[in-house]
Amino acid sequence: MTTDTTTIIINNKIISDYFQNDKDAIDSIQQFLTFDEINIPPLNIIIKVSGGGNTGQQKAICLALARTFHQMEMGFSDILKKKNLLTQDSRVKERRKYGLKKARKAPQYSKR
């Protein structure tokens, strides 16, 4: 993070080019930087993200920004905690078990 003007670059693309058709992702990330209670100085934010889909990447970016602002100790750690931005969604894909077709799907049962 460097201080110049407020621009967000994700994987060497401007945020509007990276999330082309996903207006909600752009709004949620930009809304994160413009809270009423938080006075964030102009920043040049460069983000590298990989894996997952658009929604997962967007949530990962918001979590990374929240953790970065929390570590910078600019005085809005309490606000980030109140808005529940420092918690990570802990759900992960369940592994496939042997003897089953998928994680929980069993082959069809035949009595005879």
PEFEN-V187757 format. One record per pair of residues at least 12 apart in sequence whose ideal C-beta (glycine too) atoms are under 6 Angstrom apart, sorted by the first residue. I is the first residue (numbers start at 1). GAP is how many residues later the second one is. D is the distance in Angstrom with one decimal. If there is no record, write none. Layout:
i=I gap=GAP d=D
i=I gap=GAP d=D
//
This chain:
i=1 gap=42 d=5.6
i=1 gap=44 d=5.8
i=2 gap=42 d=4.8
i=3 gap=40 d=5.9
i=4 gap=40 d=4.5
i=5 gap=37 d=5.1
i=6 gap=36 d=4.8
i=6 gap=37 d=5.7
i=7 gap=37 d=5.3
i=8 gap=37 d=4.9
i=9 gap=37 d=4.9
i=10 gap=37 d=4.7
i=22 gap=32 d=5.1
i=25 gap=29 d=5.9
i=25 gap=33 d=4.0
i=29 gap=32 d=5.9
i=32 gap=30 d=5.6
i=32 gap=33 d=5.9
i=37 gap=42 d=5.0
i=38 gap=38 d=4.7
i=38 gap=41 d=5.9
i=47 gap=14 d=5.8
i=63 gap=25 d=5.8
i=66 gap=14 d=5.2
i=66 gap=19 d=4.0
i=66 gap=20 d=5.4
//
